[in-house]
Amino acid sequence: MQRCSESIGTIAGALAKAQAELTNPEKALVGTIRSPFPREADRPFRYASLASGLDIVRKVLGKHEIATVQTTEIDREAGLIRLTTLLAHSSGEWVSSDWPVCPVAETAAPHKMGAALTYARRYALFTLVGIAGEDDLDAKPIPLAGQKERGSRRPIVRPPPLLAPDQSAGVRERLLGEVASLRSADAAANWARHGITAKNSLTAADARAVEEAFGRSLSELALEADCSPQAQEASGKKSAPPAEAVNDAAPSTDYAALAIAKPRRHRSKEHLRFIAKQACVVCGRKHSDPHHLSFMQPRALGRRVSDEYVVPLCRIHHRAVHRVSDEQVWWTQQGVDPVVVARSLWTSTRLDAGSAQTDDRSEATVRDGPVPPIGAAGEVPT
């Protein structure tokens, strides 16, 4: 469908002069965007009425011999009512736009059709002449009278672009050197906050090498913390007696040697309080909700995933992750490896040996031993 005359030089010049004089109409009306989620509040925004916009457009465009015409027609093939907005110049040149208003069936409800037509006329006319008649819905909403201002929006962290193989190899070697120099759980937690971003830009093979090295480093740090005299004294343990002094008549179960090892579900209120004080791993907001990574252990009736698989999320992202059907895909879209974050935070609080206890309802009660290696996001350690 032709949207303009064969020549538009004259009307373009007149419209350019008119646009220099046009101003945005006053946004005196308030609309509401209804939230589809029951726990989220509706979002208000301001907009200008069609009448106020027409007053400005007609006066300014009329001075430059430009008329505005808006007509409707029924598109029976598509089953829609369409709106055509036309700008016509005294020279005979013209430009137009089409806008779908509503299905033809809406003619049975004149009130609904009238509301849709007013909405279409306002958007089509304002767009064609180049003025704005509503708030930017992507921007921070302005609170209305009696409302508190909402928190500022922060951009979602997107995964960095992948490096070329040669660049990836250089960054991999640098990260491996940094991991090898880690000497404490606090240092590992601090490294994870900036190292994860760099790791996510590597090729798959290089990223896996860094993950495995970091996992080994965490295991060694956790083992050193558990075997230290301070940790044994805090947990009330004593050094293990020699092997020959153990009574052979008292059998013990080695859960690690079972064909199907039972997952340990650690519980630590102090660790959860520590997580709540951290910034959201997606947007950086404080304070956070402790979120358990549900894919890290098999589901069990009445039992959550171990507290060692917890990451800090703000209330907005905590709700968002609980709405998705595939949590692992959601984390990939955010560009965050939650497993590495969770294990580094867990290691940083394991120095307090008495703070973590195991949920022993049909679970193994063994709490000591090295931390299992970290796999890729979504991969359950075995």
Salt bridges, closest charged atoms under 4 A:
GLU21 OE1 - LYS63 NZ 3.07
GLU21 OE2 - HIS64 NE2 3.10
GLU40 OE2 - ARG323 NH2 2.92
ASP42 OD2 - ARG34 NH1 2.68
ASP75 OD2 - ARG82 NE 2.88
ASP98 OD2 - ARG3 NE 3.53
GLU106 OE1 - LYS112 NZ 3.80
GLU134 OE1 - ARG122 NH1 3.64
ASP135 OD1 - LYS27 NZ 3.66
GLU149 OE2 - LYS140 NZ 2.38
GLU173 OE2 - ARG172 NH2 2.72
GLU178 OE2 - ARG174 NH1 3.06
ASP206 OD1 - ARG172 NH1 2.84
GLU211 OE2 - LYS199 NZ 2.87
ASP226 OD2 - ARG350 NH2 2.62
GLU270 OE2 - ARG273 NH2 3.42
ASP289 OD2 - ARG315 NE 2.54
ASP289 OD2 - HIS318 ND1 3.21
ASP307 OD1 - ARG267 NH1 3.32
ASP307 OD1 - HIS292 NE2 2.85
GLU308 OE2 - HIS266 NE2 3.75
GLU308 OE1 - ARG343 NH2 3.45
GLU327 OE2 - HIS291 NE2 2.76
ASP337 OD2 - LYS199 NZ 3.01
ASP359 OD2 - ARG267 NH2 3.99
ASP359 OD2 - ARG361 NH2 2.92
GLU363 OE2 - ARG265 NE 2.98
GLU363 OE2 - ARG303 NE 3.29
ASP368 OD2 - LYS237 NZ 2.23
ASP368 OD1 - ARG367 NH2 3.58
